Amino acid sequence: MTSKTIITTLSAPAAIGTYSQAVKAGGTVYLSGQIGLDPATGQLVDGIDAQVARVFENLKAVAEAAGGTLADVVKLNIYLVNMKNFGNVNEAMSRYFSEPFPARAAVGVATLPRNALVEAEAVLVLPE
């Protein structure tokens, strides 16, 4: 059985439930969903653009704590309360990711924790 390592960092919001910020199993790291919480204040940032940027900053911090970067992301799942904000996500992704882009799904949802507008989770594979 592959051992698993729990990944935590103070540079991203602490888990607000019964989960870990990330779990590493072998060379794969599973990053839990991040919403636009500022890790310094624990408060949700205002507006879709700020929340999308904060989500990616939080994912970046957890990826780095695991020994990787956003360039190591192979799969990204995005959850939006309003699919009209999908363009905002695409625009932000162009700042955080470069080709070859990760596989991605975007799903419209009724609500998210703390009434966030967007949440994203990722899977990354660390270089050997």
N, C-alpha and C positions, 0 to 999 in steps of 0.2 A: 504494500500500500504506500502511495506517495504521501510523504509528510506534508503538513500544511503549516504555514507561518502567518500569523496575524500581523497586518501592517497598520500602524497608526502614526499620525503626525499632528502636531499642534498647528501646522500651517493650513489645515483644512478643518471644517467644523467637526466637533466630536459627534459620534453616533448619537442619535436622539431616540434610540430604540434598542431592541435586542439583536444587534448586528454589529459587524466590524466595518471599519472604513474600507478595508480590502483584505483579501485572503490570497496568499501565494501558495500554489501547489505545483511543484516542479518548476518549470520556467514560465508558467502561466499565472497571471495575476488578475483576479476578479475584483474590480472596483465597484463598491456599492454606489447606489444612486446618490447624486449630489444635487441639492437645490441651491439657490442663490444666497446662502447664509454667509455673512462675513465672519470668518473664524475669530477675529479680534473681539467682536461685539456679540456674536450669536444672533444677530438680527438679520432679517431678510432685507436685501438691498432693494431700492425702489426702481420699478420700471423694467420692461422686458429686456432692453439692451444691457442694462446693468446686471440683471439676473443671469442672462446668458453668459456674459463675460465672467461673472463670479463662479458660475457652474464650471466653466472650463478651467478657471484658475484653481478651483478646488480639486478637480480631477487631476490637473497637472501636479499639484502638491502631493497628492496621494501616490501618483505614478512615480514621482521622484523619491518619495519615502521608500518605495518598493525597489528602487535601484534602476528605474526606467525613465522614460519620457513619453510625451504624447505621441512621438513618432513610433513608439512601440505598440500603439493601440491597433488591434486588428478588427474589433467590433465595437460599435457605439450604438446605444439605444437612447433615443430622445423621447421624452414625454412632454406634450404641450397641452395646456388647457385650451388654447385657441390656435388652431392650425393656421390662422392668418399670420401668425408670428414665425412661420417656417422660414421665410426669407431672412429674418433677423438671425436665425440660427445658422443658415448657410453663410451669411456675411461674416459672422463671428468665426465660423469654422475656417474660413479662408485665412484668418489671422493665427489660428492655433494649429492647423494641420496643413501639410503640403503633400503633393503627390508622392507616392501612391497613397490615396486616401483610404481610411479604414472602411470596412463594410458598415452599413448603417441602417437603422430602422427609425422611423419617426411615427409616433402614435399619438392620436388625440385622446385626451382623458377628461373626465368630468371635474376632477379636483386632485390636488397634490398636497402633501404635508405643508402646514403653515400657510396655506393658500398661495403657494408659490405658483408662478406662471410657467416654469419649465424645470425639468429634472433630466439628468443624463447619467447613465452608467456605462462602464466600459470594461472590455477585456483586453489585456495586453500580454504580449509574449516577449519575454526578455531575450536579448541576444545571447547566444551560447558562448 
